[in-house]
Amino acid sequence: MDILYLVFQQTMFFSIPLLIVALGGVFTERSGVTNIALDGMMIMGAFTSIFFINQMEDTMSGQLLLILAIIIATVTGMVFSLLHAYASINLKSDQIISGTALNMFAPAAAIFIARMIQENGVQQINFNNTFRIPSVPVLGDIPVIGGLFFKNAYITTYLGFAILIISVIVLYKTRFGLRLRACGEHPHAADSVGINVYKMRYAGVMISGAMAGLGGLVFVIPTSTNFNATVSGYGFLALAVMIFGQWKPLRVLFAALFFGLMKTIAAAYSVIPLLATSNIPSDIYKMVPFIATLIVLAFSSKSSQAPRAVAVPYDKGSR
Amino acid sequence: MNRIKSLLLSDAFNNAYSSIFSILVGLLFGLIVLLFSNPSEAANGFLIILKGGFSTGAKGMGQVLYFATPLILTGLSVGFAFKTGLFNIGAPGQFIMGAFAAVFIGVKWTFLPAPWHWIAALIGAALIGGLWALIPGILKAYLNVHEVIATIMMNYIGMYMANYLIKLYIYDSQKGLSMNVAGSAVLPKGGLDYVFYNLLGSTKDMSTVNAGIWIAIAVAIIMYIILNKTTFGYELKACGFNKDASKYAGINEKRNIVMSMVFAGMLAGLGGGLLYLSGANGRRINVVDVLASEGFNGIPVALLGLSNPIGIIFSAIFISYITQGGYYLQTLDFVPEVIDIIIACIIYFSAFSLFFRKLLPRFIKYRKDRQEAKAASLQATVDETSVPASEAAATDAKEERGEE
């Protein structure tokens, strides 16, 4: 039973960042801009916020520090995403190439700045993990559910679920969400009824940037004790999660949980009794999430429900 | 004068402008980064970047060509896929699997004599690279999986697979690298040993460059011929321009998608082979969980070369040149990642190169129009030239759409 709890908690650590970033991806793609720079935005968000934690942990600790870091990560991601928005919306450039540029820029900048600023010139940024909640008061004592959801938890887990609920409401129950989706399906029709397509697309990209930045922090905190200018391809996995989730928030949740479980198997196979005794080397386990992604995509892409105008720059003059 | 103008208006020149513009902006950005990080040494640091491989004389230039070799191949891989309407971001995976295949054959198949050994290793590298791209190709053509996602997944699978296979078969566990290949599998020098060395007293300090660069250039020329002079290349390009139209014209577009992915993968795999079959002082595969940067750098190489195989040769040498400059930057306590920042900046600007590509011809045309208008207005003060300008913009926009 302890192992079940452990696997479940680990799955949460891996799934929640995927969920947050993939939901960000839903917003940008629904507005009609594809954003493969999610990975780079995660790196930038994680970089600034972890660096902030590294600098401030002498003066404060615990949840307050984490909340400040969350705000910093979100703002960083949003600002960084403006580069992608400007290139792909105003200048109508190839969105994949602009995203690739940002993906290349982010780790280089993170390493460069870290090595320039830190006294010893190393690129890892260390931090003390003072954010884990061993057991949530009252709720943690509930049998089974307490063990699954309210022990060894981070506030980021609950934040992830909150973002999911907010996303569903914003996308399907508000005027903004309807307009955003219209811009991704048929921007000319949206424009003809007076919606500012450029503005909506900026909103979509900036929301995705904010959520990717946050996702970067959420990924690093529970799984590591330092930040080394990488989020191990999580931004790309999040894209796959988004496609597997067919651009719908609730399906994205299940996709994220599935990949989180795969990732947990890859990371924690040595404590799972059945897998620990089999003599499969760690490299093979590390491949599992990616192979699973490919197989799942092969089955789910045939009837893809991608937003129709995604990755097509909006040009008022074209027909 | 008119001849110069028509040359300036020609496509090749326009394309070169946008690349050169991106490079200049990238370098400028690099200078700003250096100024921010250490103002007193920034000028020296920037000079080192510009001096690139020349910092260590002839040997340094040899190293530039040695590291340009895999970049030409991965650049061709990405560029070829671009031409056929696909974005092959999977060059790192194809590259590292090709590298493994080449080194594996180079270490194990010692029964082969000298030229056949390295030829077999290179063929093996290309085949495995092609295989690694075949899977995303099939997924794209028949199951509608976006090739960007599929090739990214194949990158990670390839990286872990190569690490696993190297540790299993050809691991030098003391150094954490792959084993040295047998002497018969090392690429010959191809005459380059007479040029690229530094004299250390009476001994020659040799550069690692070898016939790989000749092979890379030859492959680039072959790709140019295939793309521009054969029916096969024409069909592939037609699919890239408009999938539906080429299907209507009787081209098997599914088969073409698979074929061009496999071709792209073979090129990247061959690049892996060429880099690692280089003897004692050359590179060996480092067993770490990091995607091969040679693969990713194929993207800026292809973009700067505008997917033209001949342009790719030059852009690969350029990228290799400033990357070498980045290593020498460390003597001034700068961090070599500034080069990656510059390259990222170059890609970012070349992403909207189309935008800039239209600027200069439009300017020349605008001036020409105005001169003609002046001449015309002298004869009769009727027409003004605002109409042609907006028409030109409209046709430009049409061309842009056509190219996608």
Contacts between the chains, C-beta under 8 A, distances in Angstrom:
chain1	res1	chain2	res2	distance
A	36	B	148	6.4
A	83	B	348	7.2
A	87	B	348	6.7
A	87	B	351	5.7
A	87	B	352	5.8
A	91	B	352	4.2
A	91	B	355	5.4
A	92	B	352	7.4
A	92	B	355	7.3
A	93	B	351	4.2
A	93	B	352	3.5
A	93	B	353	8.0
A	93	B	354	7.1
A	93	B	355	6.8
A	94	B	351	5.4
A	96	B	87	5.4
A	96	B	148	6.4
A	97	B	299	7.8
A	97	B	303	6.5
A	97	B	347	6.3
A	97	B	350	7.2
A	97	B	351	4.0
A	98	B	348	6.2
A	98	B	351	4.3
A	98	B	352	7.6
A	100	B	89	7.1
A	100	B	299	5.7
A	100	B	347	6.1
A	101	B	344	5.1
A	101	B	345	7.4
A	101	B	347	3.9
A	101	B	348	3.7
A	101	B	351	6.1
A	102	B	344	7.3
A	102	B	348	7.2
A	104	B	296	6.8
A	104	B	299	8.0
A	104	B	300	7.9
A	104	B	340	6.3
A	104	B	343	6.5
A	104	B	344	4.0
A	104	B	347	6.5
A	105	B	340	7.7
A	105	B	341	6.2
A	105	B	344	3.6
A	105	B	345	7.2
A	105	B	348	7.3
A	107	B	340	7.6
A	108	B	337	4.4
A	108	B	338	7.8
A	108	B	340	3.4
A	108	B	341	4.8
A	108	B	344	6.2
A	109	B	337	7.7
A	109	B	341	5.9
A	111	B	335	6.8
A	111	B	337	4.6
A	112	B	33	7.4
A	112	B	37	7.6
A	112	B	335	4.9
A	112	B	337	4.3
A	112	B	338	6.0
A	112	B	341	6.3
A	115	B	335	4.6
A	115	B	337	7.6
A	116	B	37	4.9
A	116	B	38	8.0
A	116	B	335	6.3
A	233	B	152	7.4
A	233	B	156	5.8
A	236	B	149	7.2
A	236	B	152	4.7
A	236	B	153	7.7
A	239	B	149	6.0
A	240	B	149	5.5
A	240	B	153	7.1
A	243	B	146	7.3
A	243	B	149	6.5
A	281	B	164	6.1
A	281	B	167	7.7
A	283	B	160	4.6
A	283	B	161	7.4
A	283	B	163	5.3
A	283	B	164	3.7
A	283	B	167	7.5
A	284	B	160	7.5
A	284	B	164	6.4
A	286	B	156	8.0
A	286	B	160	4.8
A	286	B	289	7.6
A	287	B	156	7.2
A	287	B	157	5.1
A	287	B	160	4.7
A	287	B	161	6.7
A	290	B	153	4.6
A	290	B	154	7.9
A	290	B	156	4.5
A	290	B	157	5.0
A	290	B	160	8.0
A	291	B	153	7.7
A	291	B	157	6.1
A	293	B	149	7.8
A	293	B	153	5.2
A	294	B	135	7.6
A	294	B	139	7.2
A	294	B	145	7.7
A	294	B	150	6.4
A	294	B	153	4.9
A	294	B	154	7.5
A	294	B	157	7.7
A	297	B	139	7.3
A	297	B	143	7.9
A	297	B	145	4.8
A	297	B	149	6.4
A	297	B	150	6.9
A	297	B	153	7.9
A	298	B	139	5.7
A	298	B	143	4.9
A	298	B	145	6.0
A	299	B	143	7.9
A	301	B	139	7.8
A	301	B	143	5.8
A	301	B	144	4.7
A	301	B	145	4.5
A	301	B	146	7.3
A	302	B	143	5.8
A	302	B	144	5.5
A	304	B	144	6.0
A	315	B	397	6.8
A	317	B	394	7.4
A	317	B	397	6.3
A	318	B	397	6.9
A	318	B	401	6.7
